[in-house]
Amino acid sequence: MDDWLSAGACAPAILVTVAIVEGSGPRECGAKMLVDATRVLDTIGGGHLEHRAIETARAMLAGDRARHFERYALGPSLGQCCGGVVHLSFELFDAAQAALLGQRRQHDSWRVSAIDGAPETALFDGDGRWLAGQHPPVFARDRGAYVMQEPDGRRWLVDPVFAPRAHLVLFGAGHVGTAIVRALAHLPCHVTWVDERDDMFPQQVPANVTIEATDLPEALVAAAPANASYLVMTHSHALDQRLTEAIMARPDVGWFGLIGSKTKRRQFEHRLLARGVDAARIDTMVCPIGLAGITNKAPAVIAASVCAQLLTVWEAMQGTPSAFTPIMARPSAAITERT
C-alpha cells in the first residue's frame, strides 16, 4: 500500500498519477505508481496503459523533463476493454516531500501540483495548514483527486493523501490472528494487535500494525477510536467473553467479529442477555466470522475470508473526509473544476 511513499532518497524517478477518469478505467483518480530507471512501485492498473506510462516516464528521465500530462483513450489507442479515457499526470518525484507524507500516514494531507507552467508543488495538512512547497491557488478539499483550472488556463492536480479510515483492533496473536495481520499488510487500514503474551508476536510486523502486549486487553477497547472494527480470537473463551462485554458496552462500534461456531454464539448470546445487554445490540455481533460458503478452517483460508468480509464492511462505511475551508493562497484566483 502506497509503496511510493517509502521509496526514500532513491535515484531520479517519475510519479505517475491518475488525474481524470472518463467512463471505465482500470484504477480510480489518485492511483499512483513510481517509475525509475529499473523499478516500478505501485500500479495504475496494469495492461497497455501502464506499459505506455512506464515508457513515457523513463523517456522523461532520459530527457530531463519534469512534468507531462497526457490523455489516453483506452479502447481506440490501447486496445483495453475498459473503453474509457484516462488522463495521467507525470511529475519528477520529490523524495523529501514524499518522506514528509510518509511520516504523516495516520493524518490527512493534500498535494497540489502544477500541470502547466513552471513545476510547483505544495503540501498541506488536513486542516489546511501549509507544510511545504510553493503556494497554489484556491482549491476545494471536499472530494477526492481532481484537476482544476485557473481563468488563465493553467491546470493543477489536487491530490489527497488520506490516512486509512479503517481501524481494526485485533485481539489474539495465535495462528489465525497472525494470518490476518499478514493478509492486511498491504490493505488501507491500521491494525492494533493485542495479546497478553508478548512472546507470541513476531519480531517484525507490517508498517500498518501496532503491537500492544498487555495484561489488560479490555483497556484497548476503551482506547480505540470511534467506529473502529473489533475482531476477537484469543486463546481463552473467558477472555473472549470479557472483551465481548466491553465491546458491547461501546455505542460507537463500527463492526465486531468473534471467532467461533454457532454453538459458541448461542452460549455468548445467553450470557450477554443475562448481563442485561440489549438483544438488538447482540444481533450486531458477527459470529461465526468470514464469508458464507467458505468452510476450510486453515488459518490462511480463514484470514482471506475474514479480510474480504472486512473490506466489504469498510467500503460500505468509507466516506470522503469532512469538507475543509478552502485555502486562500491566491485570493484573486477564480477556479473552475474539471471532473
Protein Blocks (a to p, Z undefined) as FASTA:
>chain_A
ZZllmnojaddddddddfbdghjafbdehiacdddfkbcedjehgajklmmmmmmmmmmm
mnopabdcddddfklmnopaklpacddddddddfklmmmmmmmmmpccdddddfbhjddd
ddddfkopafbdcddddddfkbccdddddfkopacddddddddfbdcddedjbfklmmmm
mmmmmpccddddddfblklpcfbdcfkbccdddfblmlmmmmpcehiacddddfbfklmm
mmmmmmmmpmkbfbdcdeddfklmmmmmmmmmmnopafklmmmpgcdedjehiabfbfkl
mmmmmmmmmmmmmmmmpccddddddddfblmlccdddZZ
